[in-house]
Amino acid sequence: MNQEINIDFIYGQIDKDNSGSITIDELRVFLGENEVSYLDMDVKEIMSELDKNNDGVITAEEFKDCFNKLLDKLG
């Protein structure tokens, strides 16, 4: 449960317009604000990995699914 709260918080930090989905521009802004060095190609790769239905945005469900898989791998 605590992990879900953290995932929701992180998602909310990226979804600046509170639309319920993360666009590639919001992802770029988030990475830049957090001083993460990236190439445009990297952001597109992240989007394609998280955007499972290929609609051009990352939904909360897609984001949580990916995060939960990552947390499971990390043990």
N, C-alpha and C positions, 0 to 999 in steps of 0.2 A: 504494500500500500504506500509506504513512504517513497519507494522508487517512482511510483506513478505521480505523486505530488511533484517530485523533482522534474520528471519528464514534462509535466504540464507547465511548470514554471519556465523551463528552458524553451519549450514550444512558444509560450507567450512572449518571451523575450525576442524571438525571431520574427513572429507574426506581428509586426509593428502596427498594421492597420486593423488588427483584431477581426480580420475577415474569416478566420477559421481555416485558412490555408496559407502556406508559405510559398511565395514566388521566388524565382531565381534572383530577382533584385533584392528582396528582403534577405535572402541567404548571403548575398554579396555584402550588404550593409552590415549584417551581424558579424561576419568574418572580419571585415575591416575595423569595426568598432572594438573588436577583441584582439586586434593586432595579430591576426592569423595571416601569415603570408600564403598567397594562393595565386594560381594562374587561372584565367578564365576557363581553360580546359578542365581544371580541377573542380570548379563549381558546377560545370555541366555534368561531370561524372558523378558528383555527389547527388545532383538532382535526379539523374537517371537511375541511380541506385535506390533512392528513397521514394521516388514517384512511381510506384508499382503499376498504376493503371495508365501511365503515360498521358495524363491530362494537362501536364504543364505546371502543376502545383503539388505541394506536399500537404496532405491532410493530416490532422492530428492522429488519426488511426494509423496511417502509413508511418508517421514519425515514431509513434509509440511501439509499433511492431518492430521496427528496425532497432530502436533502443533496447527493447527487451531481448532481442536476439543477441545483441552485442553484450548485454549484461550476463546472459546465460553463458556465452563463450568465455567471458572473463571469470565466471564462477562465483 
